[in-house]
Amino acid sequence: MRLSRARGCMGCHGMLRKQVGPGFAQVAERYKDDASASVRLAIKIRAGSVGAWGRVIMPQQTQVTEAEARLLA
């Protein structure tokens, strides 16, 4: 939680519900049975993505290190 605040994640993501992007609980529910999800999500955090949650754009988060992205994912 502290890291997600420090890196600005909470500006777009809520814990439970969608704000701009999906809530962390929504992401966890979608990927709960996907063993490779944490690797792919860590990449999306740093590289950005579009289309995974409708038309919402996830901008690149270059201020997040690779190690931090793995923790957040």
Distance bins in CASP14 RR format, pairs under 12 A and 6 or more apart:
PFRMAT RR
TARGET T0000
AUTHOR 0000-0000-0000
RMODE 2
METHOD distances of the structure
MODEL  1
1 7 0 0 0 0 0 1 0 0 0 0 0
1 8 0 0 0 0 0 1 0 0 0 0 0
1 9 0 0 0 0 1 0 0 0 0 0 0
1 10 0 0 0 0 1 0 0 0 0 0 0
1 13 0 0 0 0 0 1 0 0 0 0 0
1 14 0 0 0 0 0 1 0 0 0 0 0
1 15 1 0 0 1 0 0 0 0 0 0 0
1 24 0 0 0 0 1 0 0 0 0 0 0
1 71 0 0 0 0 0 1 0 0 0 0 0
1 72 0 0 0 0 0 1 0 0 0 0 0
2 8 0 0 0 0 0 1 0 0 0 0 0
2 9 0 0 0 0 0 1 0 0 0 0 0
2 10 0 0 0 0 0 1 0 0 0 0 0
2 68 0 0 0 0 0 1 0 0 0 0 0
2 71 0 0 0 0 0 1 0 0 0 0 0
2 72 0 0 0 0 0 1 0 0 0 0 0
3 9 0 0 0 0 1 0 0 0 0 0 0
3 10 0 0 0 0 0 1 0 0 0 0 0
3 24 0 0 0 0 0 1 0 0 0 0 0
3 45 0 0 0 0 0 1 0 0 0 0 0
3 61 0 0 0 0 0 1 0 0 0 0 0
3 63 0 0 0 0 0 1 0 0 0 0 0
3 64 0 0 0 0 1 0 0 0 0 0 0
3 65 0 0 0 0 0 1 0 0 0 0 0
3 67 0 0 0 0 0 1 0 0 0 0 0
3 68 1 0 0 1 0 0 0 0 0 0 0
3 69 0 0 0 0 0 1 0 0 0 0 0
3 70 0 0 0 0 0 1 0 0 0 0 0
3 71 1 0 0 1 0 0 0 0 0 0 0
3 72 1 0 0 1 0 0 0 0 0 0 0
3 73 0 0 0 0 0 1 0 0 0 0 0
4 10 1 0 1 0 0 0 0 0 0 0 0
4 11 0 0 0 0 1 0 0 0 0 0 0
4 12 0 0 0 0 0 1 0 0 0 0 0
4 13 1 0 0 1 0 0 0 0 0 0 0
4 14 0 0 0 0 1 0 0 0 0 0 0
4 15 0 0 0 0 1 0 0 0 0 0 0
4 23 0 0 0 0 0 1 0 0 0 0 0
4 24 1 0 0 1 0 0 0 0 0 0 0
4 27 0 0 0 0 0 1 0 0 0 0 0
4 45 0 0 0 0 0 1 0 0 0 0 0
4 61 0 0 0 0 0 1 0 0 0 0 0
4 64 0 0 0 0 1 0 0 0 0 0 0
4 68 0 0 0 0 1 0 0 0 0 0 0
4 69 0 0 0 0 0 1 0 0 0 0 0
4 71 0 0 0 0 1 0 0 0 0 0 0
4 72 1 0 0 1 0 0 0 0 0 0 0
4 73 0 0 0 0 0 1 0 0 0 0 0
5 11 0 0 0 0 1 0 0 0 0 0 0
5 13 0 0 0 0 0 1 0 0 0 0 0
5 14 0 0 0 0 0 1 0 0 0 0 0
5 15 0 0 0 0 0 1 0 0 0 0 0
5 72 0 0 0 0 0 1 0 0 0 0 0
6 61 0 0 0 0 0 1 0 0 0 0 0
6 63 0 0 0 0 1 0 0 0 0 0 0
6 64 0 0 0 0 1 0 0 0 0 0 0
6 65 0 0 0 0 0 1 0 0 0 0 0
6 68 0 0 0 0 1 0 0 0 0 0 0
6 71 0 0 0 0 0 1 0 0 0 0 0
6 72 0 0 0 0 0 1 0 0 0 0 0
7 13 0 0 0 0 0 1 0 0 0 0 0
7 45 0 0 0 0 1 0 0 0 0 0 0
7 46 0 0 0 0 0 1 0 0 0 0 0
7 61 1 0 0 1 0 0 0 0 0 0 0
7 62 0 0 0 0 0 1 0 0 0 0 0
7 63 1 0 0 1 0 0 0 0 0 0 0
7 64 1 0 1 0 0 0 0 0 0 0 0
7 65 0 0 0 0 1 0 0 0 0 0 0
7 67 0 0 0 0 0 1 0 0 0 0 0
7 68 1 0 0 1 0 0 0 0 0 0 0
7 69 0 0 0 0 1 0 0 0 0 0 0
7 71 0 0 0 0 1 0 0 0 0 0 0
7 72 1 0 0 1 0 0 0 0 0 0 0
8 14 0 0 0 0 0 1 0 0 0 0 0
8 19 0 0 0 0 0 1 0 0 0 0 0
8 20 0 0 0 0 0 1 0 0 0 0 0
8 45 0 0 0 0 0 1 0 0 0 0 0
8 59 0 0 0 0 0 1 0 0 0 0 0
8 61 0 0 0 0 1 0 0 0 0 0 0
8 63 0 0 0 0 1 0 0 0 0 0 0
8 64 0 0 0 0 1 0 0 0 0 0 0
8 68 0 0 0 0 0 1 0 0 0 0 0
8 72 0 0 0 0 0 1 0 0 0 0 0
9 15 0 0 0 0 0 1 0 0 0 0 0
9 19 0 0 0 0 0 1 0 0 0 0 0
9 20 0 0 0 0 0 1 0 0 0 0 0
9 21 0 0 0 0 1 0 0 0 0 0 0
9 22 0 0 0 0 0 1 0 0 0 0 0
9 23 0 0 0 0 1 0 0 0 0 0 0
9 24 0 0 0 0 1 0 0 0 0 0 0
9 27 0 0 0 0 0 1 0 0 0 0 0
9 41 0 0 0 0 0 1 0 0 0 0 0
9 45 0 0 0 0 1 0 0 0 0 0 0
9 58 0 0 0 0 0 1 0 0 0 0 0
9 59 0 0 0 0 0 1 0 0 0 0 0
9 61 1 0 0 1 0 0 0 0 0 0 0
9 63 0 0 0 0 0 1 0 0 0 0 0
9 64 0 0 0 0 1 0 0 0 0 0 0
9 68 0 0 0 0 0 1 0 0 0 0 0
9 69 0 0 0 0 0 1 0 0 0 0 0
9 71 0 0 0 0 0 1 0 0 0 0 0
9 72 1 0 0 1 0 0 0 0 0 0 0
9 73 0 0 0 0 0 1 0 0 0 0 0
10 19 0 0 0 0 1 0 0 0 0 0 0
10 20 0 0 0 0 0 1 0 0 0 0 0
10 21 0 0 0 0 0 1 0 0 0 0 0
10 23 0 0 0 0 1 0 0 0 0 0 0
10 24 0 0 0 0 1 0 0 0 0 0 0
10 72 0 0 0 0 0 1 0 0 0 0 0
11 19 1 0 0 1 0 0 0 0 0 0 0
11 20 1 0 0 1 0 0 0 0 0 0 0
11 21 0 0 0 0 1 0 0 0 0 0 0
11 23 0 0 0 0 0 1 0 0 0 0 0
11 59 0 0 0 0 0 1 0 0 0 0 0
11 61 0 0 0 0 0 1 0 0 0 0 0
12 18 0 0 0 0 1 0 0 0 0 0 0
12 19 1 0 1 0 0 0 0 0 0 0 0
12 20 1 1 0 0 0 0 0 0 0 0 0
12 21 1 0 1 0 0 0 0 0 0 0 0
12 22 0 0 0 0 1 0 0 0 0 0 0
12 23 0 0 0 0 1 0 0 0 0 0 0
12 24 0 0 0 0 0 1 0 0 0 0 0
12 27 0 0 0 0 0 1 0 0 0 0 0
12 45 0 0 0 0 0 1 0 0 0 0 0
12 48 0 0 0 0 0 1 0 0 0 0 0
12 53 0 0 0 0 0 1 0 0 0 0 0
12 56 0 0 0 0 1 0 0 0 0 0 0
12 57 0 0 0 0 1 0 0 0 0 0 0
12 58 0 0 0 0 1 0 0 0 0 0 0
12 59 0 0 0 0 1 0 0 0 0 0 0
12 61 0 0 0 0 0 1 0 0 0 0 0
13 19 1 0 0 1 0 0 0 0 0 0 0
13 20 1 0 0 1 0 0 0 0 0 0 0
13 21 1 0 1 0 0 0 0 0 0 0 0
13 22 1 0 0 1 0 0 0 0 0 0 0
13 23 1 0 1 0 0 0 0 0 0 0 0
13 24 1 0 0 1 0 0 0 0 0 0 0
13 25 0 0 0 0 1 0 0 0 0 0 0
13 26 0 0 0 0 1 0 0 0 0 0 0
13 27 1 0 0 1 0 0 0 0 0 0 0
13 28 0 0 0 0 0 1 0 0 0 0 0
13 41 0 0 0 0 0 1 0 0 0 0 0
13 45 0 0 0 0 0 1 0 0 0 0 0
13 53 0 0 0 0 0 1 0 0 0 0 0
13 56 0 0 0 0 0 1 0 0 0 0 0
13 58 0 0 0 0 1 0 0 0 0 0 0
13 61 0 0 0 0 0 1 0 0 0 0 0
13 72 0 0 0 0 1 0 0 0 0 0 0
14 20 0 0 0 0 1 0 0 0 0 0 0
14 21 0 0 0 0 1 0 0 0 0 0 0
14 22 0 0 0 0 1 0 0 0 0 0 0
14 23 1 0 1 0 0 0 0 0 0 0 0
14 24 1 0 0 1 0 0 0 0 0 0 0
14 25 0 0 0 0 1 0 0 0 0 0 0
14 26 0 0 0 0 1 0 0 0 0 0 0
14 27 0 0 0 0 0 1 0 0 0 0 0
14 28 0 0 0 0 0 1 0 0 0 0 0
15 22 0 0 0 0 0 1 0 0 0 0 0
15 23 1 0 0 1 0 0 0 0 0 0 0
15 24 1 0 1 0 0 0 0 0 0 0 0
15 25 1 0 0 1 0 0 0 0 0 0 0
15 26 0 0 0 0 1 0 0 0 0 0 0
15 27 0 0 0 0 0 1 0 0 0 0 0
15 28 0 0 0 0 0 1 0 0 0 0 0
16 22 0 0 0 0 0 1 0 0 0 0 0
16 23 1 0 0 1 0 0 0 0 0 0 0
16 24 1 0 0 1 0 0 0 0 0 0 0
16 25 1 0 1 0 0 0 0 0 0 0 0
16 26 1 0 0 1 0 0 0 0 0 0 0
16 27 0 0 0 0 0 1 0 0 0 0 0
16 28 0 0 0 0 0 1 0 0 0 0 0
16 29 0 0 0 0 0 1 0 0 0 0 0
17 23 1 0 1 0 0 0 0 0 0 0 0
17 24 0 0 0 0 1 0 0 0 0 0 0
17 25 1 0 0 1 0 0 0 0 0 0 0
17 26 1 0 0 1 0 0 0 0 0 0 0
17 27 0 0 0 0 0 1 0 0 0 0 0
17 29 0 0 0 0 0 1 0 0 0 0 0
18 24 0 0 0 0 0 1 0 0 0 0 0
18 25 0 0 0 0 0 1 0 0 0 0 0
18 26 1 0 0 1 0 0 0 0 0 0 0
18 27 0 0 0 0 0 1 0 0 0 0 0
18 30 0 0 0 0 0 1 0 0 0 0 0
18 53 1 0 0 1 0 0 0 0 0 0 0
18 54 0 0 0 0 0 1 0 0 0 0 0
18 56 0 0 0 0 1 0 0 0 0 0 0
19 26 0 0 0 0 0 1 0 0 0 0 0
19 53 0 0 0 0 0 1 0 0 0 0 0
19 56 0 0 0 0 0 1 0 0 0 0 0
20 53 0 0 0 0 1 0 0 0 0 0 0
20 54 0 0 0 0 0 1 0 0 0 0 0
20 55 0 0 0 0 0 1 0 0 0 0 0
20 56 1 0 0 1 0 0 0 0 0 0 0
20 57 0 0 0 0 1 0 0 0 0 0 0
20 58 0 0 0 0 1 0 0 0 0 0 0
20 59 0 0 0 0 0 1 0 0 0 0 0
21 27 0 0 0 0 1 0 0 0 0 0 0
21 49 0 0 0 0 0 1 0 0 0 0 0
21 50 0 0 0 0 0 1 0 0 0 0 0
21 51 0 0 0 0 0 1 0 0 0 0 0
21 52 0 0 0 0 1 0 0 0 0 0 0
21 53 1 0 0 1 0 0 0 0 0 0 0
21 54 0 0 0 0 1 0 0 0 0 0 0
21 55 0 0 0 0 0 1 0 0 0 0 0
21 56 1 0 1 0 0 0 0 0 0 0 0
21 57 0 0 0 0 1 0 0 0 0 0 0
21 58 1 0 0 1 0 0 0 0 0 0 0
21 59 0 0 0 0 0 1 0 0 0 0 0
22 28 0 0 0 0 1 0 0 0 0 0 0
22 29 0 0 0 0 1 0 0 0 0 0 0
22 30 1 0 0 1 0 0 0 0 0 0 0
22 31 0 0 0 0 0 1 0 0 0 0 0
22 41 0 0 0 0 0 1 0 0 0 0 0
22 44 0 0 0 0 0 1 0 0 0 0 0
22 49 0 0 0 0 0 1 0 0 0 0 0
22 51 0 0 0 0 0 1 0 0 0 0 0
22 52 0 0 0 0 1 0 0 0 0 0 0
22 53 1 0 1 0 0 0 0 0 0 0 0
22 54 0 0 0 0 1 0 0 0 0 0 0
22 56 1 0 0 1 0 0 0 0 0 0 0
22 58 0 0 0 0 1 0 0 0 0 0 0
23 29 0 0 0 0 1 0 0 0 0 0 0
23 30 0 0 0 0 0 1 0 0 0 0 0
23 53 0 0 0 0 1 0 0 0 0 0 0
23 56 0 0 0 0 0 1 0 0 0 0 0
24 30 0 0 0 0 0 1 0 0 0 0 0
24 31 0 0 0 0 0 1 0 0 0 0 0
24 41 0 0 0 0 0 1 0 0 0 0 0
24 72 0 0 0 0 1 0 0 0 0 0 0
24 73 0 0 0 0 0 1 0 0 0 0 0
25 31 0 0 0 0 0 1 0 0 0 0 0
25 32 0 0 0 0 0 1 0 0 0 0 0
26 32 0 0 0 0 0 1 0 0 0 0 0
26 52 0 0 0 0 0 1 0 0 0 0 0
26 53 0 0 0 0 1 0 0 0 0 0 0
26 56 0 0 0 0 0 1 0 0 0 0 0
27 34 0 0 0 0 0 1 0 0 0 0 0
27 37 0 0 0 0 1 0 0 0 0 0 0
27 38 0 0 0 0 0 1 0 0 0 0 0
27 40 0 0 0 0 0 1 0 0 0 0 0
27 41 1 0 0 1 0 0 0 0 0 0 0
27 44 0 0 0 0 0 1 0 0 0 0 0
27 45 0 0 0 0 0 1 0 0 0 0 0
27 52 0 0 0 0 1 0 0 0 0 0 0
27 53 0 0 0 0 1 0 0 0 0 0 0
27 58 0 0 0 0 0 1 0 0 0 0 0
27 72 0 0 0 0 0 1 0 0 0 0 0
27 73 0 0 0 0 1 0 0 0 0 0 0
28 34 0 0 0 0 0 1 0 0 0 0 0
28 37 0 0 0 0 1 0 0 0 0 0 0
28 38 0 0 0 0 0 1 0 0 0 0 0
28 41 0 0 0 0 0 1 0 0 0 0 0
28 72 0 0 0 0 0 1 0 0 0 0 0
28 73 0 0 0 0 0 1 0 0 0 0 0
29 37 0 0 0 0 0 1 0 0 0 0 0
30 37 0 0 0 0 1 0 0 0 0 0 0
30 40 0 0 0 0 0 1 0 0 0 0 0
30 41 0 0 0 0 0 1 0 0 0 0 0
30 52 0 0 0 0 1 0 0 0 0 0 0
30 53 0 0 0 0 1 0 0 0 0 0 0
31 37 1 1 0 0 0 0 0 0 0 0 0
31 38 0 0 0 0 1 0 0 0 0 0 0
31 39 0 0 0 0 0 1 0 0 0 0 0
31 40 0 0 0 0 1 0 0 0 0 0 0
31 41 1 0 0 1 0 0 0 0 0 0 0
31 42 0 0 0 0 0 1 0 0 0 0 0
31 44 0 0 0 0 0 1 0 0 0 0 0
31 52 0 0 0 0 0 1 0 0 0 0 0
31 53 0 0 0 0 0 1 0 0 0 0 0
31 73 0 0 0 0 1 0 0 0 0 0 0
32 38 0 0 0 0 0 1 0 0 0 0 0
34 40 0 0 0 0 1 0 0 0 0 0 0
34 41 0 0 0 0 1 0 0 0 0 0 0
34 73 0 0 0 0 0 1 0 0 0 0 0
36 42 0 0 0 0 0 1 0 0 0 0 0
36 43 0 0 0 0 0 1 0 0 0 0 0
36 73 0 0 0 0 0 1 0 0 0 0 0
37 43 0 0 0 0 0 1 0 0 0 0 0
37 44 0 0 0 0 1 0 0 0 0 0 0
37 52 0 0 0 0 0 1 0 0 0 0 0
37 70 0 0 0 0 0 1 0 0 0 0 0
37 73 1 0 0 1 0 0 0 0 0 0 0
38 44 0 0 0 0 0 1 0 0 0 0 0
38 45 0 0 0 0 0 1 0 0 0 0 0
38 69 0 0 0 0 1 0 0 0 0 0 0
38 70 1 0 0 1 0 0 0 0 0 0 0
38 71 0 0 0 0 1 0 0 0 0 0 0
38 72 0 0 0 0 1 0 0 0 0 0 0
38 73 1 0 1 0 0 0 0 0 0 0 0
39 45 0 0 0 0 0 1 0 0 0 0 0
39 46 0 0 0 0 0 1 0 0 0 0 0
39 66 0 0 0 0 0 1 0 0 0 0 0
39 69 0 0 0 0 1 0 0 0 0 0 0
39 70 0 0 0 0 1 0 0 0 0 0 0
39 73 1 0 0 1 0 0 0 0 0 0 0
40 46 0 0 0 0 0 1 0 0 0 0 0
40 47 0 0 0 0 0 1 0 0 0 0 0
40 48 0 0 0 0 0 1 0 0 0 0 0
40 49 0 0 0 0 1 0 0 0 0 0 0
40 52 0 0 0 0 1 0 0 0 0 0 0
40 69 0 0 0 0 0 1 0 0 0 0 0
40 70 0 0 0 0 0 1 0 0 0 0 0
40 73 1 0 0 1 0 0 0 0 0 0 0
41 47 0 0 0 0 0 1 0 0 0 0 0
41 48 0 0 0 0 0 1 0 0 0 0 0
41 49 0 0 0 0 1 0 0 0 0 0 0
41 52 0 0 0 0 1 0 0 0 0 0 0
41 58 0 0 0 0 0 1 0 0 0 0 0
41 61 0 0 0 0 0 1 0 0 0 0 0
41 64 0 0 0 0 0 1 0 0 0 0 0
41 69 0 0 0 0 1 0 0 0 0 0 0
41 70 0 0 0 0 1 0 0 0 0 0 0
41 71 0 0 0 0 0 1 0 0 0 0 0
41 72 1 0 0 1 0 0 0 0 0 0 0
41 73 1 1 0 0 0 0 0 0 0 0 0
42 48 0 0 0 0 0 1 0 0 0 0 0
42 49 0 0 0 0 0 1 0 0 0 0 0
42 61 0 0 0 0 0 1 0 0 0 0 0
42 64 0 0 0 0 1 0 0 0 0 0 0
42 65 0 0 0 0 0 1 0 0 0 0 0
42 66 1 0 0 1 0 0 0 0 0 0 0
42 67 0 0 0 0 1 0 0 0 0 0 0
42 68 0 0 0 0 1 0 0 0 0 0 0
42 69 1 0 1 0 0 0 0 0 0 0 0
42 70 1 0 1 0 0 0 0 0 0 0 0
42 71 0 0 0 0 1 0 0 0 0 0 0
42 72 1 0 0 1 0 0 0 0 0 0 0
42 73 1 0 1 0 0 0 0 0 0 0 0
43 49 0 0 0 0 1 0 0 0 0 0 0
43 52 0 0 0 0 0 1 0 0 0 0 0
43 58 0 0 0 0 0 1 0 0 0 0 0
43 60 0 0 0 0 0 1 0 0 0 0 0
43 61 0 0 0 0 0 1 0 0 0 0 0
43 64 0 0 0 0 0 1 0 0 0 0 0
43 66 0 0 0 0 1 0 0 0 0 0 0
43 69 1 0 0 1 0 0 0 0 0 0 0
43 70 0 0 0 0 1 0 0 0 0 0 0
43 72 0 0 0 0 0 1 0 0 0 0 0
43 73 0 0 0 0 1 0 0 0 0 0 0
44 50 0 0 0 0 1 0 0 0 0 0 0
44 51 0 0 0 0 0 1 0 0 0 0 0
44 52 1 0 0 1 0 0 0 0 0 0 0
44 53 0 0 0 0 0 1 0 0 0 0 0
44 57 0 0 0 0 0 1 0 0 0 0 0
44 58 1 0 0 1 0 0 0 0 0 0 0
44 59 0 0 0 0 0 1 0 0 0 0 0
44 60 0 0 0 0 1 0 0 0 0 0 0
44 61 0 0 0 0 1 0 0 0 0 0 0
44 64 0 0 0 0 0 1 0 0 0 0 0
44 69 0 0 0 0 1 0 0 0 0 0 0
44 70 0 0 0 0 0 1 0 0 0 0 0
44 72 0 0 0 0 0 1 0 0 0 0 0
44 73 0 0 0 0 1 0 0 0 0 0 0
45 52 0 0 0 0 0 1 0 0 0 0 0
45 58 1 0 0 1 0 0 0 0 0 0 0
45 59 0 0 0 0 0 1 0 0 0 0 0
45 60 0 0 0 0 1 0 0 0 0 0 0
45 61 1 0 1 0 0 0 0 0 0 0 0
45 62 0 0 0 0 0 1 0 0 0 0 0
45 63 0 0 0 0 0 1 0 0 0 0 0
45 64 1 0 1 0 0 0 0 0 0 0 0
45 65 0 0 0 0 0 1 0 0 0 0 0
45 66 0 0 0 0 1 0 0 0 0 0 0
45 67 0 0 0 0 0 1 0 0 0 0 0
45 68 0 0 0 0 1 0 0 0 0 0 0
45 69 1 0 1 0 0 0 0 0 0 0 0
45 70 0 0 0 0 1 0 0 0 0 0 0
45 71 0 0 0 0 1 0 0 0 0 0 0
45 72 1 0 1 0 0 0 0 0 0 0 0
45 73 1 0 0 1 0 0 0 0 0 0 0
46 58 0 0 0 0 0 1 0 0 0 0 0
46 59 0 0 0 0 0 1 0 0 0 0 0
46 60 1 0 0 1 0 0 0 0 0 0 0
46 61 1 0 1 0 0 0 0 0 0 0 0
46 62 1 0 0 1 0 0 0 0 0 0 0
46 63 0 0 0 0 1 0 0 0 0 0 0
46 64 1 0 1 0 0 0 0 0 0 0 0
46 65 0 0 0 0 1 0 0 0 0 0 0
46 66 1 0 0 1 0 0 0 0 0 0 0
46 67 0 0 0 0 0 1 0 0 0 0 0
46 68 0 0 0 0 1 0 0 0 0 0 0
46 69 1 0 1 0 0 0 0 0 0 0 0
46 70 0 0 0 0 1 0 0 0 0 0 0
46 72 0 0 0 0 1 0 0 0 0 0 0
46 73 0 0 0 0 1 0 0 0 0 0 0
47 58 0 0 0 0 1 0 0 0 0 0 0
47 59 0 0 0 0 1 0 0 0 0 0 0
47 60 1 0 0 1 0 0 0 0 0 0 0
47 61 0 0 0 0 1 0 0 0 0 0 0
47 62 0 0 0 0 1 0 0 0 0 0 0
47 64 0 0 0 0 0 1 0 0 0 0 0
47 66 0 0 0 0 0 1 0 0 0 0 0
47 69 0 0 0 0 1 0 0 0 0 0 0
48 56 0 0 0 0 0 1 0 0 0 0 0
48 57 1 0 0 1 0 0 0 0 0 0 0
48 58 1 0 1 0 0 0 0 0 0 0 0
48 59 1 0 0 1 0 0 0 0 0 0 0
48 60 1 0 1 0 0 0 0 0 0 0 0
48 61 1 0 0 1 0 0 0 0 0 0 0
48 62 0 0 0 0 1 0 0 0 0 0 0
48 64 0 0 0 0 0 1 0 0 0 0 0
48 69 0 0 0 0 0 1 0 0 0 0 0
49 55 0 0 0 0 0 1 0 0 0 0 0
49 56 0 0 0 0 1 0 0 0 0 0 0
49 57 1 0 0 1 0 0 0 0 0 0 0
49 58 1 0 1 0 0 0 0 0 0 0 0
49 59 0 0 0 0 1 0 0 0 0 0 0
49 60 0 0 0 0 1 0 0 0 0 0 0
49 61 0 0 0 0 0 1 0 0 0 0 0
50 56 1 0 0 1 0 0 0 0 0 0 0
50 57 1 0 1 0 0 0 0 0 0 0 0
50 58 1 0 0 1 0 0 0 0 0 0 0
50 59 0 0 0 0 1 0 0 0 0 0 0
50 60 0 0 0 0 0 1 0 0 0 0 0
51 57 0 0 0 0 1 0 0 0 0 0 0
51 58 0 0 0 0 1 0 0 0 0 0 0
52 58 1 0 0 1 0 0 0 0 0 0 0
58 64 0 0 0 0 0 1 0 0 0 0 0
60 69 0 0 0 0 0 1 0 0 0 0 0
61 68 0 0 0 0 1 0 0 0 0 0 0
61 69 1 0 0 1 0 0 0 0 0 0 0
61 72 0 0 0 0 1 0 0 0 0 0 0
61 73 0 0 0 0 0 1 0 0 0 0 0
62 68 0 0 0 0 0 1 0 0 0 0 0
62 69 0 0 0 0 0 1 0 0 0 0 0
63 69 0 0 0 0 0 1 0 0 0 0 0
63 72 0 0 0 0 0 1 0 0 0 0 0
64 70 0 0 0 0 1 0 0 0 0 0 0
64 71 0 0 0 0 1 0 0 0 0 0 0
64 72 1 0 0 1 0 0 0 0 0 0 0
64 73 0 0 0 0 0 1 0 0 0 0 0
65 71 0 0 0 0 1 0 0 0 0 0 0
65 72 0 0 0 0 0 1 0 0 0 0 0
66 72 0 0 0 0 0 1 0 0 0 0 0
66 73 0 0 0 0 0 1 0 0 0 0 0
67 73 0 0 0 0 0 1 0 0 0 0 0
END
